[in-house]
Amino acid sequence: SYIEYLNELKLKHGENLLVTTELSVDEIAQQCAFASATYFIRRFKSYYGSTPVAYKKLHSAEEILP
């Protein structure tokens, strides 16, 4: 549906902001037009399988490894 497509775009933008900036989850949720950080976290976990903070830590660890 259109709503799911829009949410997917917003989540992908949020994922990009997570790994390329030092913005907080609250700031990312606002920039991606989610109603709240809680809703963003819930949707992010459903889509990516982990919380935004865990995802960022995992991605940062991968960047450091050779």
C-alpha positions in Angstrom: 0.0 0.0 0.0 1.0 3.6 -0.3 1.4 4.0 3.5 3.7 1.0 3.7 5.8 2.4 0.8 6.0 5.8 2.4 7.1 4.2 5.7 9.7 2.1 3.9 11.2 5.3 2.4 11.2 7.0 5.7 12.9 4.1 7.4 15.6 3.9 4.7 16.2 7.6 5.2 16.4 7.0 8.9 18.8 4.1 8.4 21.0 6.3 6.3 21.0 9.1 8.9 21.8 6.6 11.6 25.0 5.3 9.9 26.2 8.6 8.4 25.5 11.1 11.2 25.8 11.5 14.9 22.1 12.5 15.3 20.2 11.1 18.1 17.3 8.6 17.5 14.9 11.4 18.5 16.4 13.8 16.0 16.3 11.2 13.3 12.7 10.3 14.0 11.8 14.0 13.7 13.7 14.5 10.5 12.0 11.4 9.0 8.5 12.7 10.0 7.6 10.0 12.4 5.1 10.9 15.1 7.4 9.9 17.9 10.8 8.3 18.5 9.0 5.4 20.1 7.0 4.7 16.9 10.2 5.1 14.8 12.0 2.6 17.0 9.1 0.1 16.8 8.9 0.4 13.0 12.7 0.3 12.6 13.0 -2.9 14.7 10.2 -4.5 12.7 11.8 -3.6 9.4 15.5 -4.1 10.2 15.3 -6.7 13.0 17.1 -4.6 15.6 16.8 -1.4 17.4 18.3 1.7 15.8 21.0 1.9 18.5 22.0 -1.8 18.1 21.9 -1.3 14.3 24.3 1.7 14.5 26.7 -0.2 16.9 26.8 -3.2 14.6 27.3 -1.0 11.5 30.0 1.0 13.3 31.8 -2.3 14.3 31.8 -3.5 10.7 33.3 -0.2 9.5 36.3 -0.6 11.9 37.1 -4.1 10.9 39.5 -4.5 7.9 
